[in-house]
Amino acid sequence: QVQLVESGGGLVQPGGSLRLSCAASGINFSAYAMGWYRQAPGKPRELVARITIGGRTNYVDPVKGRFTISRDNAKNTVDLQMNSLKLEDTAVYYCNAGQVLGTKEYWGQGTQVTVSS
């Protein structure tokens, strides 16, 4: 049974920081590219950051310089460090695993991040 379990969401003031973590089980973690997506109310789900099996990263422009994605293949985890948070970062954040040599894809249940003063 494949599970992606996110944690670390919460309420933070603008300018604050949060660290999201996703723990994966039931997959060969090192064979999956990992990503963080988010969905704000009334908006489609969008990619935030992605990390390849080799550790290369890419970010969408709104979070560049503020967010950092990292993975630990020994612990089967992928983290998202979010600094200088803005009101517009408020969303449900989802962990995603995409099989590199295949078509399998999995999602976590999401964790709420609310940036508010």
ZIHUSUL-V192007 format. One record per run of one state. SS is the DSSP state (H for helix, E for strand, L for the rest). FROM is the first residue (numbers start at 1). LEN is the number of residues. Records with the same first field share a line. If there is no record, write none. Layout:
SS->FROM-LEN  FROM-LEN
This chain:
L->1-2  8-2  13-5  26-3  40-6  52-5  60-1  64-3  73-4  83-4  90-1  100-5  108-3  116-2
E->3-5  10-3  18-8  32-8  46-6  57-3  67-6  77-6  91-9  105-3  111-5
H->29-3  61-3  87-3
